[in-house]
Amino acid sequence: MEEFFHMGGYAAYVWTVYALGVVVPLALAVHSIADYGRQARLVEALESEAGGRIRRAARPEQDR
């Protein structure tokens, strides 16, 4: 079992890559969720300042 964890001398590289393979996606998910919350609060604040839900003007038809 010790040989498995030693990875034939490449343990430092292999375990670092495994750790990064877990940590980076988790950090990305946490950052994305936090950013979504910030953006949702910003939209709510802007809509309340505008007096209700902000609606976009209809886009004119484009000539084809």
VMD Tcl script that builds the backbone (N, CA, C; Angstrom):
set m [mol new atoms 192]
animate dup $m
set s [atomselect $m all]
$s set {name element resname resid chain x y z} {
  {N N MET 1 A 0.825 -1.197 0.000}
  {CA C MET 1 A 0.000 0.000 0.000}
  {C C MET 1 A 0.871 1.263 0.000}
  {N N GLU 2 A 1.991 1.196 0.711}
  {CA C GLU 2 A 2.889 2.345 0.760}
  {C C GLU 2 A 3.417 2.675 -0.636}
  {N N GLU 3 A 3.671 1.654 -1.430}
  {CA C GLU 3 A 4.149 1.865 -2.795}
  {C C GLU 3 A 3.104 2.602 -3.634}
  {N N PHE 4 A 1.832 2.288 -3.386}
  {CA C PHE 4 A 0.753 2.973 -4.109}
  {C C PHE 4 A 0.775 4.469 -3.805}
  {N N PHE 5 A 0.887 4.829 -2.519}
  {CA C PHE 5 A 0.881 6.242 -2.146}
  {C C PHE 5 A 2.176 6.949 -2.547}
  {N N HIS 6 A 3.253 6.202 -2.702}
  {CA C HIS 6 A 4.527 6.776 -3.114}
  {C C HIS 6 A 4.533 7.015 -4.626}
  {N N MET 7 A 3.726 6.310 -5.367}
  {CA C MET 7 A 3.533 6.463 -6.815}
  {C C MET 7 A 4.837 6.351 -7.603}
  {N N GLY 8 A 5.693 5.461 -7.192}
  {CA C GLY 8 A 6.928 5.228 -7.931}
  {C C GLY 8 A 7.829 6.451 -8.022}
  {N N GLY 9 A 7.817 7.287 -7.010}
  {CA C GLY 9 A 8.661 8.478 -7.001}
  {C C GLY 9 A 7.984 9.723 -7.549}
  {N N TYR 10 A 6.794 9.576 -8.083}
  {CA C TYR 10 A 6.070 10.716 -8.660}
  {C C TYR 10 A 4.931 11.197 -7.762}
  {N N ALA 11 A 4.966 10.820 -6.503}
  {CA C ALA 11 A 3.859 11.124 -5.594}
  {C C ALA 11 A 3.599 12.627 -5.476}
  {N N ALA 12 A 4.655 13.418 -5.381}
  {CA C ALA 12 A 4.463 14.868 -5.221}
  {C C ALA 12 A 3.692 15.444 -6.404}
  {N N TYR 13 A 4.047 15.036 -7.601}
  {CA C TYR 13 A 3.356 15.524 -8.791}
  {C C TYR 13 A 1.922 15.001 -8.844}
  {N N VAL 14 A 1.750 13.700 -8.651}
  {CA C VAL 14 A 0.432 13.077 -8.795}
  {C C VAL 14 A -0.540 13.616 -7.758}
  {N N TRP 15 A -0.134 13.685 -6.489}
  {CA C TRP 15 A -1.055 14.149 -5.451}
  {C C TRP 15 A -1.350 15.640 -5.586}
  {N N THR 16 A -0.370 16.403 -6.080}
  {CA C THR 16 A -0.624 17.828 -6.331}
  {C C THR 16 A -1.672 18.003 -7.424}
  {N N VAL 17 A -1.571 17.219 -8.472}
  {CA C VAL 17 A -2.539 17.308 -9.564}
  {C C VAL 17 A -3.923 16.868 -9.092}
  {N N TYR 18 A -3.992 15.798 -8.298}
  {CA C TYR 18 A -5.282 15.374 -7.747}
  {C C TYR 18 A -5.887 16.480 -6.877}
  {N N ALA 19 A -5.061 17.099 -6.035}
  {CA C ALA 19 A -5.556 18.163 -5.159}
  {C C ALA 19 A -6.066 19.346 -5.979}
  {N N LEU 20 A -5.305 19.743 -6.993}
  {CA C LEU 20 A -5.750 20.851 -7.842}
  {C C LEU 20 A -7.014 20.494 -8.610}
  {N N GLY 21 A -7.132 19.234 -8.981}
  {CA C GLY 21 A -8.329 18.783 -9.696}
  {C C GLY 21 A -9.584 18.851 -8.850}
  {N N VAL 22 A -9.421 18.877 -7.539}
  {CA C VAL 22 A -10.566 19.005 -6.635}
  {C C VAL 22 A -10.740 20.459 -6.195}
  {N N VAL 23 A -9.644 21.108 -5.825}
  {CA C VAL 23 A -9.714 22.457 -5.261}
  {C C VAL 23 A -10.162 23.496 -6.293}
  {N N VAL 24 A -9.633 23.445 -7.495}
  {CA C VAL 24 A -9.962 24.463 -8.505}
  {C C VAL 24 A -11.448 24.447 -8.870}
  {N N PRO 25 A -12.058 23.291 -9.189}
  {CA C PRO 25 A -13.495 23.315 -9.476}
  {C C PRO 25 A -14.343 23.742 -8.274}
  {N N LEU 26 A -13.942 23.339 -7.067}
  {CA C LEU 26 A -14.686 23.779 -5.883}
  {C C LEU 26 A -14.584 25.292 -5.706}
  {N N ALA 27 A -13.402 25.849 -5.882}
  {CA C ALA 27 A -13.234 27.297 -5.765}
  {C C ALA 27 A -14.044 28.026 -6.832}
  {N N LEU 28 A -14.058 27.490 -8.032}
  {CA C LEU 28 A -14.847 28.087 -9.110}
  {C C LEU 28 A -16.339 28.053 -8.780}
  {N N ALA 29 A -16.810 26.946 -8.230}
  {CA C ALA 29 A -18.224 26.836 -7.859}
  {C C ALA 29 A -18.576 27.817 -6.745}
  {N N VAL 30 A -17.721 27.909 -5.727}
  {CA C VAL 30 A -17.976 28.837 -4.617}
  {C C VAL 30 A -17.981 30.275 -5.129}
  {N N HIS 31 A -17.025 30.617 -5.966}
  {CA C HIS 31 A -16.963 31.972 -6.517}
  {C C HIS 31 A -18.199 32.274 -7.371}
  {N N SER 32 A -18.621 31.320 -8.177}
  {CA C SER 32 A -19.789 31.519 -9.040}
  {C C SER 32 A -21.053 31.726 -8.221}
  {N N ILE 33 A -21.227 30.939 -7.172}
  {CA C ILE 33 A -22.408 31.069 -6.317}
  {C C ILE 33 A -22.395 32.414 -5.602}
  {N N ALA 34 A -21.231 32.820 -5.089}
  {CA C ALA 34 A -21.130 34.113 -4.408}
  {C C ALA 34 A -21.398 35.260 -5.378}
  {N N ASP 35 A -20.869 35.171 -6.585}
  {CA C ASP 35 A -21.087 36.217 -7.582}
  {C C ASP 35 A -22.552 36.289 -7.990}
  {N N TYR 36 A -23.196 35.147 -8.106}
  {CA C TYR 36 A -24.627 35.130 -8.428}
  {C C TYR 36 A -25.409 35.873 -7.345}
  {N N GLY 37 A -25.071 35.641 -6.094}
  {CA C GLY 37 A -25.745 36.338 -5.001}
  {C C GLY 37 A -25.535 37.839 -5.068}
  {N N ARG 38 A -24.293 38.255 -5.347}
  {CA C ARG 38 A -24.014 39.694 -5.472}
  {C C ARG 38 A -24.795 40.304 -6.625}
  {N N GLN 39 A -24.831 39.617 -7.753}
  {CA C GLN 39 A -25.549 40.133 -8.920}
  {C C GLN 39 A -27.053 40.203 -8.655}
  {N N ALA 40 A -27.593 39.211 -7.967}
  {CA C ALA 40 A -29.028 39.212 -7.655}
  {C C ALA 40 A -29.375 40.386 -6.744}
  {N N ARG 41 A -28.514 40.658 -5.745}
  {CA C ARG 41 A -28.763 41.803 -4.859}
  {C C ARG 41 A -28.655 43.119 -5.621}
  {N N LEU 42 A -27.707 43.206 -6.549}
  {CA C LEU 42 A -27.556 44.416 -7.352}
  {C C LEU 42 A -28.787 44.650 -8.221}
  {N N VAL 43 A -29.286 43.612 -8.868}
  {CA C VAL 43 A -30.487 43.739 -9.702}
  {C C VAL 43 A -31.667 44.177 -8.850}
  {N N GLU 44 A -31.803 43.578 -7.671}
  {CA C GLU 44 A -32.910 43.945 -6.780}
  {C C GLU 44 A -32.808 45.415 -6.371}
  {N N ALA 45 A -31.605 45.873 -6.056}
  {CA C ALA 45 A -31.418 47.272 -5.661}
  {C C ALA 45 A -31.721 48.211 -6.822}
  {N N LEU 46 A -31.256 47.876 -8.005}
  {CA C LEU 46 A -31.512 48.734 -9.162}
  {C C LEU 46 A -32.990 48.773 -9.516}
  {N N GLU 47 A -33.659 47.633 -9.420}
  {CA C GLU 47 A -35.089 47.609 -9.719}
  {C C GLU 47 A -35.880 48.401 -8.690}
  {N N SER 48 A -35.485 48.332 -7.419}
  {CA C SER 48 A -36.219 49.088 -6.406}
  {C C SER 48 A -35.994 50.592 -6.590}
  {N N GLU 49 A -34.797 50.986 -7.014}
  {CA C GLU 49 A -34.540 52.403 -7.297}
  {C C GLU 49 A -35.377 52.893 -8.472}
  {N N ALA 50 A -35.608 52.023 -9.452}
  {CA C ALA 50 A -36.358 52.407 -10.646}
  {C C ALA 50 A -37.864 52.347 -10.409}
  {N N GLY 51 A -38.280 51.879 -9.260}
  {CA C GLY 51 A -39.697 51.842 -8.946}
  {C C GLY 51 A -40.396 50.589 -9.430}
  {N N GLY 52 A -39.710 49.538 -9.591}
  {CA C GLY 52 A -40.323 48.285 -10.028}
  {C C GLY 52 A -39.440 47.559 -11.015}
  {N N ARG 53 A -39.998 46.549 -11.611}
  {CA C ARG 53 A -39.233 45.730 -12.549}
  {C C ARG 53 A -38.873 46.550 -13.783}
  {N N ILE 54 A -37.638 46.439 -14.183}
  {CA C ILE 54 A -37.160 47.157 -15.363}
  {C C ILE 54 A -37.431 46.296 -16.585}
  {N N ARG 55 A -38.094 46.883 -17.558}
  {CA C ARG 55 A -38.396 46.151 -18.792}
  {C C ARG 55 A -37.587 46.755 -19.928}
  {N N ARG 56 A -37.079 45.905 -20.765}
  {CA C ARG 56 A -36.320 46.371 -21.919}
  {C C ARG 56 A -37.271 46.809 -23.021}
  {N N ALA 57 A -36.831 47.800 -23.774}
  {CA C ALA 57 A -37.614 48.223 -24.934}
  {C C ALA 57 A -37.517 47.135 -25.995}
  {N N ALA 58 A -38.581 46.989 -26.760}
  {CA C ALA 58 A -38.582 45.987 -27.828}
  {C C ALA 58 A -37.536 46.363 -28.862}
  {N N ARG 59 A -36.827 45.364 -29.355}
  {CA C ARG 59 A -35.829 45.615 -30.391}
  {C C ARG 59 A -36.525 45.748 -31.737}
  {N N PRO 60 A -36.106 46.722 -32.522}
  {CA C PRO 60 A -36.717 46.861 -33.857}
  {C C PRO 60 A -36.312 45.682 -34.737}
  {N N GLU 61 A -37.182 45.343 -35.661}
  {CA C GLU 61 A -36.885 44.254 -36.601}
  {C C GLU 61 A -35.703 44.670 -37.461}
  {N N GLN 62 A -34.800 43.750 -37.674}
  {CA C GLN 62 A -33.639 44.040 -38.510}
  {C C GLN 62 A -33.931 43.595 -39.934}
  {N N ASP 63 A -33.467 44.407 -40.894}
  {CA C ASP 63 A -33.624 44.021 -42.300}
  {C C ASP 63 A -32.720 42.841 -42.590}
  {N N ARG 64 A -33.241 41.889 -43.338}
  {CA C ARG 64 A -32.445 40.701 -43.657}
  {C C ARG 64 A -32.027 40.705 -45.073}
}
mol reanalyze $m
mol bondsrecalc $m
mol representation Tube
mol addrep $m
